[in-house]
Amino acid sequence: MKFGILINEGPYTHQASDSAYQFTKAVIEKGHDIYRVFFYHDGVNNATKLTEPPQDDRNIVNQWTELAKEHNIDLVVCVAAALRRGIQEENLADGFRISGLGQLIEAGIQADRLVTFGD
């Protein structure tokens, strides 16, 4: 089965990003495919390389980067939501790219399931 993932919440203010990350890992471990992970609304904050969590806390941005690198996952950040929050190409973490809502629509069409995390 092919999954699309939509994340609408930031990495340190809501459980959605952690849940999405754990779900994505589990899907891959079960042998399914991830078509795309799309970050929208405050979820775009998962993509900034300017995040500096404390040393004893998880670094969800790095976790997404590593997972994407290891499994060739397309991590897409909504351009309009990113620009509203000061996120641009220059401060994107490795593995993320900026694009439009068309990428979310395409994920919904191409994937067998589109799973949403956050409001």
N, CA, C and O atoms as a GROMACS GRO file, in nm:
protein
  476
    1MET      N    1   0.084  -0.117   0.000
    1MET     CA    2   0.000   0.000   0.000
    1MET      C    3   0.089   0.124   0.000
    1MET      O    4   0.198   0.124   0.057
    2LYS      N    5   0.042   0.227  -0.064
    2LYS     CA    6   0.116   0.353  -0.075
    2LYS      C    7   0.046   0.459   0.010
    2LYS      O    8  -0.075   0.481  -0.003
    3PHE      N    9   0.124   0.526   0.097
    3PHE     CA   10   0.069   0.626   0.187
    3PHE      C   11   0.120   0.766   0.155
    3PHE      O   12   0.235   0.785   0.116
    4GLY      N   13   0.032   0.863   0.170
    4GLY     CA   14   0.069   1.003   0.173
    4GLY      C   15   0.048   1.050   0.317
    4GLY      O   16  -0.047   1.008   0.383
    5ILE      N   17   0.137   1.137   0.364
    5ILE     CA   18   0.129   1.185   0.502
    5ILE      C   19   0.118   1.337   0.498
    5ILE      O   20   0.193   1.404   0.427
    6LEU      N   21   0.024   1.392   0.575
    6LEU     CA   22   0.005   1.536   0.588
    6LEU      C   23   0.026   1.574   0.734
    6LEU      O   24  -0.040   1.520   0.822
    7ILE      N   25   0.117   1.669   0.759
    7ILE     CA   26   0.146   1.715   0.895
    7ILE      C   27   0.113   1.863   0.904
    7ILE      O   28   0.166   1.945   0.830
    8ASN      N   29   0.023   1.896   0.998
    8ASN     CA   30  -0.027   2.033   1.012
    8ASN      C   31   0.022   2.105   1.137
    8ASN      O   32  -0.014   2.220   1.159
    9GLU      N   33   0.102   2.040   1.220
    9GLU     CA   34   0.145   2.099   1.347
    9GLU      C   35   0.297   2.102   1.357
    9GLU      O   36   0.367   2.021   1.296
   10GLY      N   37   0.346   2.196   1.436
   10GLY     CA   38   0.490   2.212   1.455
   10GLY      C   39   0.550   2.100   1.539
   10GLY      O   40   0.478   2.023   1.601
   11PRO      N   41   0.683   2.093   1.541
   11PRO     CA   42   0.752   1.980   1.603
   11PRO      C   43   0.755   1.980   1.756
   11PRO      O   44   0.769   1.873   1.816
   12TYR      N   45   0.743   2.094   1.820
   12TYR     CA   46   0.760   2.097   1.966
   12TYR      C   47   0.640   2.154   2.040
   12TYR      O   48   0.647   2.176   2.161
   13THR      N   49   0.531   2.178   1.969
   13THR     CA   50   0.412   2.233   2.033
   13THR      C   51   0.295   2.137   2.031
   13THR      O   52   0.190   2.165   2.090
   14HIS      N   53   0.311   2.025   1.965
   14HIS     CA   54   0.200   1.932   1.945
   14HIS      C   55   0.258   1.793   1.920
   14HIS      O   56   0.371   1.781   1.872
   15GLN      N   57   0.183   1.690   1.950
   15GLN     CA   58   0.227   1.552   1.932
   15GLN      C   59   0.223   1.507   1.786
   15GLN      O   60   0.278   1.403   1.752
   16ALA      N   61   0.158   1.583   1.699
   16ALA     CA   62   0.132   1.540   1.562
   16ALA      C   63   0.258   1.502   1.485
   16ALA      O   64   0.258   1.400   1.416
   17SER      N   65   0.364   1.579   1.496
   17SER     CA   66   0.485   1.550   1.420
   17SER      C   67   0.550   1.421   1.467
   17SER      O   68   0.593   1.339   1.385
   18ASP      N   69   0.558   1.402   1.599
   18ASP     CA   70   0.614   1.278   1.652
   18ASP      C   71   0.530   1.157   1.611
   18ASP      O   72   0.584   1.053   1.573
   19SER      N   73   0.399   1.172   1.618
   19SER     CA   74   0.309   1.063   1.578
   19SER      C   75   0.325   1.032   1.430
   19SER      O   76   0.328   0.915   1.391
   20ALA      N   77   0.334   1.135   1.348
   20ALA     CA   78   0.351   1.115   1.204
   20ALA      C   79   0.483   1.045   1.174
   20ALA      O   80   0.489   0.956   1.090
   21TYR      N   81   0.588   1.087   1.244
   21TYR     CA   82   0.719   1.025   1.225
   21TYR      C   83   0.714   0.876   1.262
   21TYR      O   84   0.761   0.791   1.186
   22GLN      N   85   0.658   0.846   1.379
   22GLN     CA   86   0.650   0.706   1.423
   22GLN      C   87   0.561   0.624   1.329
   22GLN      O   88   0.592   0.508   1.299
   23PHE      N   89   0.451   0.683   1.282
   23PHE     CA   90   0.363   0.614   1.188
   23PHE      C   91   0.436   0.586   1.057
   23PHE      O   92   0.427   0.476   1.002
   24THR      N   93   0.509   0.685   1.007
   24THR     CA   94   0.582   0.669   0.882
   24THR      C   95   0.686   0.558   0.893
   24THR      O   96   0.699   0.475   0.803
   25LYS      N   97   0.759   0.556   1.004
   25LYS     CA   98   0.857   0.448   1.027
   25LYS      C   99   0.789   0.312   1.029
   25LYS      O  100   0.839   0.217   0.969
   26ALA      N  101   0.676   0.302   1.097
   26ALA     CA  102   0.604   0.176   1.108
   26ALA      C  103   0.553   0.129   0.972
   26ALA      O  104   0.559   0.010   0.941
   27VAL      N  105   0.503   0.222   0.892
   27VAL     CA  106   0.455   0.189   0.757
   27VAL      C  107   0.569   0.129   0.674
   27VAL      O  108   0.551   0.029   0.605
   28ILE      N  109   0.684   0.192   0.681
   28ILE     CA  110   0.801   0.144   0.605
   28ILE      C  111   0.844   0.006   0.655
   28ILE      O  112   0.873  -0.083   0.576
   29GLU      N  113   0.849  -0.011   0.788
   29GLU     CA  114   0.889  -0.139   0.847
   29GLU      C  115   0.796  -0.252   0.807
   29GLU      O  116   0.837  -0.368   0.800
   30LYS      N  117   0.669  -0.219   0.782
   30LYS     CA  118   0.571  -0.320   0.740
   30LYS      C  119   0.577  -0.347   0.590
   30LYS      O  120   0.501  -0.428   0.538
   31GLY      N  121   0.667  -0.278   0.519
   31GLY     CA  122   0.686  -0.304   0.378
   31GLY      C  123   0.603  -0.219   0.284
   31GLY      O  124   0.599  -0.244   0.164
   32HIS      N  125   0.535  -0.117   0.338
   32HIS     CA  126   0.455  -0.027   0.254
   32HIS      C  127   0.542   0.088   0.204
   32HIS      O  128   0.656   0.106   0.249
   33ASP      N  129   0.488   0.166   0.113
   33ASP     CA  130   0.560   0.279   0.055
   33ASP      C  131   0.503   0.411   0.106
   33ASP      O  132   0.385   0.422   0.136
   34ILE      N  133   0.591   0.510   0.114
   34ILE     CA  134   0.550   0.647   0.144
   34ILE      C  135   0.562   0.726   0.015
   34ILE      O  136   0.672   0.743  -0.038
   35TYR      N  137   0.450   0.775  -0.036
   35TYR     CA  138   0.454   0.852  -0.160
   35TYR      C  139   0.514   0.991  -0.135
   35TYR      O  140   0.599   1.038  -0.210
   36ARG      N  141   0.467   1.054  -0.028
   36ARG     CA  142   0.515   1.190   0.003
   36ARG      C  143   0.472   1.226   0.144
   36ARG      O  144   0.367   1.181   0.192
   37VAL      N  145   0.553   1.307   0.211
   37VAL     CA  146   0.516   1.370   0.338
   37VAL      C  147   0.504   1.519   0.308
   37VAL      O  148   0.599   1.582   0.262
   38PHE      N  149   0.386   1.574   0.337
   38PHE     CA  150   0.360   1.715   0.306
   38PHE      C  151   0.340   1.791   0.438
   38PHE      O  152   0.260   1.751   0.522
   39PHE      N  153   0.414   1.899   0.453
   39PHE     CA  154   0.409   1.982   0.574
   39PHE      C  155   0.332   2.110   0.542
   39PHE      O  156   0.366   2.183   0.449
   40TYR      N  157   0.227   2.135   0.621
   40TYR     CA  158   0.135   2.244   0.593
   40TYR      C  159   0.105   2.318   0.724
   40TYR      O  160   0.130   2.264   0.832
   41HIS      N  161   0.052   2.438   0.716
   41HIS     CA  162   0.024   2.521   0.834
   41HIS      C  163   0.149   2.528   0.922
   41HIS      O  164   0.259   2.547   0.870
   42ASP      N  165   0.134   2.512   1.054
   42ASP     CA  166   0.251   2.516   1.143
   42ASP      C  167   0.343   2.395   1.125
   42ASP      O  168   0.455   2.394   1.176
   43GLY      N  169   0.296   2.296   1.053
   43GLY     CA  170   0.380   2.180   1.024
   43GLY      C  171   0.506   2.214   0.947
   43GLY      O  172   0.603   2.138   0.950
   44VAL      N  173   0.506   2.328   0.878
   44VAL     CA  174   0.626   2.367   0.803
   44VAL      C  175   0.744   2.391   0.896
   44VAL      O  176   0.859   2.388   0.852
   45ASN      N  177   0.717   2.414   1.025
   45ASN     CA  178   0.826   2.435   1.121
   45ASN      C  179   0.909   2.309   1.145
   45ASN      O  180   1.014   2.315   1.207
   46ASN      N  181   0.862   2.196   1.096
   46ASN     CA  182   0.939   2.072   1.101
   46ASN      C  183   1.056   2.075   1.004
   46ASN      O  184   1.143   1.988   1.010
   47ALA      N  185   1.059   2.171   0.915
   47ALA     CA  186   1.157   2.172   0.806
   47ALA      C  187   1.270   2.272   0.822
   47ALA      O  188   1.358   2.278   0.736
   48THR      N  189   1.271   2.350   0.927
   48THR     CA  190   1.374   2.452   0.939
   48THR      C  191   1.501   2.399   1.005
   48THR      O  192   1.496   2.332   1.108
   49LYS      N  193   1.613   2.430   0.945
   49LYS     CA  194   1.740   2.388   1.004
   49LYS      C  195   1.782   2.480   1.117
   49LYS      O  196   1.886   2.458   1.179
   50LEU      N  197   1.703   2.583   1.146
   50LEU     CA  198   1.734   2.676   1.254
   50LEU      C  199   1.688   2.625   1.390
   50LEU      O  200   1.711   2.690   1.492
   51THR      N  201   1.622   2.510   1.392
   51THR     CA  202   1.576   2.451   1.517
   51THR      C  203   1.694   2.403   1.600
   51THR      O  204   1.782   2.334   1.549
   52GLU      N  205   1.696   2.438   1.727
   52GLU     CA  206   1.802   2.395   1.819
   52GLU      C  207   1.741   2.343   1.948
   52GLU      O  208   1.736   2.415   2.047
   53PRO      N  209   1.693   2.217   1.948
   53PRO     CA  210   1.636   2.164   2.072
   53PRO      C  211   1.746   2.139   2.175
   53PRO      O  212   1.863   2.126   2.138
   54PRO      N  213   1.711   2.132   2.304
   54PRO     CA  214   1.811   2.098   2.405
   54PRO      C  215   1.875   1.963   2.375
   54PRO      O  216   1.816   1.878   2.308
   55GLN      N  217   1.996   1.942   2.425
   55GLN     CA  218   2.070   1.819   2.396
   55GLN      C  219   1.998   1.694   2.444
   55GLN      O  220   2.014   1.587   2.385
   56ASP      N  221   1.919   1.705   2.549
   56ASP     CA  222   1.850   1.588   2.602
   56ASP      C  223   1.711   1.568   2.541
   56ASP      O  224   1.635   1.482   2.587
   57ASP      N  225   1.677   1.645   2.439
   57ASP     CA  226   1.548   1.633   2.371
   57ASP      C  227   1.570   1.576   2.232
   57ASP      O  228   1.680   1.585   2.177
   58ARG      N  229   1.467   1.516   2.174
   58ARG     CA  230   1.479   1.463   2.038
   58ARG      C  231   1.484   1.578   1.938
   58ARG      O  232   1.426   1.684   1.962
   59ASN      N  233   1.552   1.556   1.827
   59ASN     CA  234   1.560   1.655   1.720
   59ASN      C  235   1.476   1.603   1.605
   59ASN      O  236   1.526   1.533   1.517
   60ILE      N  237   1.348   1.637   1.606
   60ILE     CA  238   1.254   1.583   1.508
   60ILE      C  239   1.291   1.623   1.365
   60ILE      O  240   1.266   1.547   1.272
   61VAL      N  241   1.349   1.741   1.348
   61VAL     CA  242   1.391   1.785   1.214
   61VAL      C  243   1.497   1.689   1.161
   61VAL      O  244   1.488   1.644   1.046
   62ASN      N  245   1.596   1.658   1.242
   62ASN     CA  246   1.701   1.563   1.200
   62ASN      C  247   1.645   1.424   1.180
   62ASN      O  248   1.691   1.351   1.092
   63GLN      N  249   1.546   1.385   1.260
   63GLN     CA  250   1.486   1.254   1.243
   63GLN      C  251   1.418   1.242   1.106
   63GLN      O  252   1.431   1.141   1.037
   64TRP      N  253   1.344   1.348   1.067
   64TRP     CA  254   1.281   1.347   0.934
   64TRP      C  255   1.388   1.343   0.824
   64TRP      O  256   1.374   1.270   0.726
   65THR      N  257   1.494   1.422   0.841
   65THR     CA  258   1.600   1.425   0.741
   65THR      C  259   1.662   1.286   0.722
   65THR      O  260   1.680   1.241   0.610
   66GLU      N  261   1.694   1.221   0.832
   66GLU     CA  262   1.756   1.088   0.826
   66GLU      C  263   1.662   0.984   0.765
   66GLU      O  264   1.705   0.902   0.683
   67LEU      N  265   1.535   0.988   0.804
   67LEU     CA  266   1.439   0.893   0.750
   67LEU      C  267   1.422   0.913   0.599
   67LEU      O  268   1.415   0.816   0.524
   68ALA      N  269   1.416   1.037   0.558
   68ALA     CA  270   1.402   1.067   0.414
   68ALA      C  271   1.523   1.020   0.336
   68ALA      O  272   1.510   0.964   0.227
   69LYS      N  273   1.640   1.042   0.392
   69LYS     CA  274   1.763   1.001   0.325
   69LYS      C  275   1.771   0.849   0.313
   69LYS      O  276   1.807   0.795   0.208
   70GLU      N  277   1.739   0.781   0.421
   70GLU     CA  278   1.749   0.636   0.426
   70GLU      C  279   1.648   0.566   0.335
   70GLU      O  280   1.677   0.460   0.279
   71HIS      N  281   1.529   0.625   0.320
   71HIS     CA  282   1.421   0.559   0.246
   71HIS      C  283   1.374   0.637   0.123
   71HIS      O  284   1.271   0.604   0.065
   72ASN      N  285   1.449   0.738   0.085
   72ASN     CA  286   1.417   0.817  -0.034
   72ASN      C  287   1.273   0.871  -0.030
   72ASN      O  288   1.195   0.850  -0.123
   73ILE      N  289   1.241   0.940   0.078
   73ILE     CA  290   1.107   0.995   0.099
   73ILE      C  291   1.105   1.141   0.054
   73ILE      O  292   1.196   1.218   0.085
   74ASP      N  293   1.002   1.177  -0.017
   74ASP     CA  294   0.982   1.314  -0.064
   74ASP      C  295   0.919   1.397   0.047
   74ASP      O  296   0.802   1.377   0.081
   75LEU      N  297   0.997   1.490   0.105
   75LEU     CA  298   0.948   1.579   0.211
   75LEU      C  299   0.919   1.715   0.149
   75LEU      O  300   1.012   1.786   0.110
   76VAL      N  301   0.792   1.752   0.142
   76VAL     CA  302   0.751   1.875   0.074
   76VAL      C  303   0.690   1.973   0.174
   76VAL      O  304   0.606   1.936   0.255
   77VAL      N  305   0.734   2.098   0.167
   77VAL     CA  306   0.689   2.205   0.254
   77VAL      C  307   0.605   2.302   0.172
   77VAL      O  308   0.649   2.346   0.065
   78CYS      N  309   0.486   2.335   0.220
   78CYS     CA  310   0.398   2.429   0.149
   78CYS      C  311   0.464   2.567   0.143
   78CYS      O  312   0.502   2.623   0.246
   79VAL      N  313   0.477   2.621   0.025
   79VAL     CA  314   0.545   2.748   0.005
   79VAL      C  315   0.475   2.863   0.076
   79VAL      O  316   0.541   2.944   0.142
   80ALA      N  317   0.344   2.873   0.064
   80ALA     CA  318   0.272   2.985   0.125
   80ALA      C  319   0.280   2.980   0.278
   80ALA      O  320   0.306   3.081   0.342
   81ALA      N  321   0.260   2.862   0.335
   81ALA     CA  322   0.269   2.846   0.481
   81ALA      C  323   0.411   2.872   0.529
   81ALA      O  324   0.430   2.931   0.636
   82ALA      N  325   0.509   2.829   0.453
   82ALA     CA  326   0.650   2.849   0.491
   82ALA      C  327   0.686   2.997   0.490
   82ALA      O  328   0.746   3.047   0.585
   83LEU      N  329   0.650   3.066   0.384
   83LEU     CA  330   0.684   3.208   0.375
   83LEU      C  331   0.617   3.290   0.486
   83LEU      O  332   0.677   3.384   0.537
   84ARG      N  333   0.495   3.255   0.523
   84ARG     CA  334   0.426   3.323   0.634
   84ARG      C  335   0.502   3.308   0.764
   84ARG      O  336   0.491   3.392   0.854
   85ARG      N  337   0.579   3.200   0.775
   85ARG     CA  338   0.651   3.170   0.900
   85ARG      C  339   0.801   3.194   0.889
   85ARG      O  340   0.878   3.152   0.975
   86GLY      N  341   0.841   3.262   0.783
   86GLY     CA  342   0.982   3.298   0.767
   86GLY      C  343   1.072   3.186   0.721
   86GLY      O  344   1.195   3.195   0.734
   87ILE      N  345   1.015   3.080   0.668
   87ILE     CA  346   1.095   2.967   0.620
   87ILE      C  347   1.113   2.981   0.470
   87ILE      O  348   1.016   2.992   0.394
   88GLN      N  349   1.238   2.980   0.428
   88GLN     CA  350   1.274   2.993   0.287
   88GLN      C  351   1.373   2.883   0.252
   88GLN      O  352   1.420   2.810   0.339
   89GLU      N  353   1.405   2.872   0.124
   89GLU     CA  354   1.501   2.772   0.076
   89GLU      C  355   1.630   2.775   0.157
   89GLU      O  356   1.688   2.670   0.186
   90GLU      N  357   1.677   2.894   0.193
   90GLU     CA  358   1.806   2.910   0.261
   90GLU      C  359   1.808   2.846   0.400
   90GLU      O  360   1.914   2.805   0.447
   91ASN      N  361   1.693   2.837   0.466
   91ASN     CA  362   1.695   2.780   0.600
   91ASN      C  363   1.619   2.648   0.611
   91ASN      O  364   1.578   2.607   0.719
   92LEU      N  365   1.602   2.581   0.496
   92LEU     CA  366   1.542   2.448   0.498
   92LEU      C  367   1.647   2.345   0.540
   92LEU      O  368   1.763   2.353   0.500
   93ALA      N  369   1.605   2.249   0.620
   93ALA     CA  370   1.693   2.139   0.657
   93ALA      C  371   1.713   2.048   0.536
   93ALA      O  372   1.633   2.049   0.442
   94ASP      N  373   1.819   1.970   0.539
   94ASP     CA  374   1.847   1.876   0.430
   94ASP      C  375   1.731   1.780   0.410
   94ASP      O  376   1.670   1.733   0.506
   95GLY      N  377   1.701   1.752   0.286
   95GLY     CA  378   1.598   1.656   0.251
   95GLY      C  379   1.460   1.716   0.228
   95GLY      O  380   1.373   1.649   0.173
   96PHE      N  381   1.440   1.839   0.269
   96PHE     CA  382   1.311   1.906   0.249
   96PHE      C  383   1.316   1.993   0.124
   96PHE      O  384   1.422   2.040   0.085
   97ARG      N  385   1.200   2.012   0.062
   97ARG     CA  386   1.191   2.104  -0.051
   97ARG      C  387   1.060   2.182  -0.041
   97ARG      O  388   0.962   2.134   0.017
   98ILE      N  389   1.061   2.301  -0.098
   98ILE     CA  390   0.942   2.387  -0.097
   98ILE      C  391   0.867   2.370  -0.228
   98ILE      O  392   0.927   2.367  -0.336
   99SER      N  393   0.735   2.359  -0.217
   99SER     CA  394   0.651   2.350  -0.336
   99SER      C  395   0.509   2.394  -0.297
   99SER      O  396   0.486   2.437  -0.185
  100GLY      N  397   0.417   2.382  -0.390
  100GLY     CA  398   0.282   2.430  -0.368
  100GLY      C  399   0.184   2.320  -0.328
  100GLY      O  400   0.220   2.203  -0.316
  101LEU      N  401   0.060   2.363  -0.308
  101LEU     CA  402  -0.045   2.270  -0.266
  101LEU      C  403  -0.076   2.162  -0.370
  101LEU      O  404  -0.134   2.059  -0.338
  102GLY      N  405  -0.036   2.186  -0.493
  102GLY     CA  406  -0.054   2.084  -0.596
  102GLY      C  407   0.015   1.953  -0.558
  102GLY      O  408  -0.031   1.845  -0.596
  103GLN      N  409   0.125   1.963  -0.483
  103GLN     CA  410   0.196   1.843  -0.439
  103GLN      C  411   0.113   1.764  -0.337
  103GLN      O  412   0.120   1.641  -0.332
  104LEU      N  413   0.035   1.835  -0.256
  104LEU     CA  414  -0.055   1.767  -0.162
  104LEU      C  415  -0.167   1.698  -0.238
  104LEU      O  416  -0.201   1.583  -0.210
  105ILE      N  417  -0.225   1.768  -0.334
  105ILE     CA  418  -0.333   1.710  -0.416
  105ILE      C  419  -0.282   1.585  -0.489
  105ILE      O  420  -0.350   1.483  -0.493
  106GLU      N  421  -0.162   1.596  -0.546
  106GLU     CA  422  -0.105   1.481  -0.616
  106GLU      C  423  -0.085   1.363  -0.521
  106GLU      O  424  -0.112   1.249  -0.558
  107ALA      N  425  -0.038   1.390  -0.400
  107ALA     CA  426  -0.020   1.283  -0.301
  107ALA      C  427  -0.153   1.216  -0.271
  107ALA      O  428  -0.161   1.093  -0.258
  108GLY      N  429  -0.259   1.296  -0.260
  108GLY     CA  430  -0.391   1.240  -0.234
  108GLY      C  431  -0.441   1.153  -0.348
  108GLY      O  432  -0.513   1.055  -0.326
  109ILE      N  433  -0.402   1.187  -0.468
  109ILE     CA  434  -0.444   1.110  -0.586
  109ILE      C  435  -0.359   0.983  -0.601
  109ILE      O  436  -0.413   0.875  -0.625
  110GLN      N  437  -0.228   0.996  -0.586
  110GLN     CA  438  -0.136   0.886  -0.612
  110GLN      C  439  -0.132   0.783  -0.498
  110GLN      O  440  -0.111   0.664  -0.523
  111ALA      N  441  -0.152   0.827  -0.376
  111ALA     CA  442  -0.144   0.735  -0.262
  111ALA      C  443  -0.276   0.660  -0.245
  111ALA      O  444  -0.382   0.709  -0.283
  112ASP      N  445  -0.267   0.542  -0.187
  112ASP     CA  446  -0.388   0.466  -0.154
  112ASP      C  447  -0.458   0.527  -0.033
  112ASP      O  448  -0.581   0.523  -0.022
  113ARG      N  449  -0.378   0.585   0.058
  113ARG     CA  450  -0.432   0.650   0.178
  113ARG      C  451  -0.354   0.777   0.203
  113ARG      O  452  -0.232   0.781   0.189
  114LEU      N  453  -0.426   0.883   0.240
  114LEU     CA  454  -0.364   1.007   0.284
  114LEU      C  455  -0.399   1.022   0.433
  114LEU      O  456  -0.516   1.038   0.469
  115VAL      N  457  -0.298   1.018   0.517
  115VAL     CA  458  -0.318   1.020   0.662
  115VAL      C  459  -0.276   1.158   0.713
  115VAL      O  460  -0.166   1.205   0.684
  116THR      N  461  -0.365   1.221   0.789
  116THR     CA  462  -0.342   1.357   0.840
  116THR      C  463  -0.309   1.355   0.988
  116THR      O  464  -0.374   1.285   1.066
  117PHE      N  465  -0.208   1.433   1.026
  117PHE     CA  466  -0.168   1.448   1.166
  117PHE      C  467  -0.179   1.594   1.204
  117PHE      O  468  -0.116   1.679   1.142
  118GLY      N  469  -0.257   1.623   1.306
  118GLY     CA  470  -0.280   1.761   1.349
  118GLY      C  471  -0.405   1.817   1.285
  118GLY      O  472  -0.458   1.762   1.187
  119ASP      N  473  -0.453   1.929   1.343
  119ASP     CA  474  -0.576   1.993   1.293
  119ASP      C  475  -0.558   2.057   1.158
  119ASP      O  476  -0.653   2.114   1.104
   0.00000   0.00000   0.00000
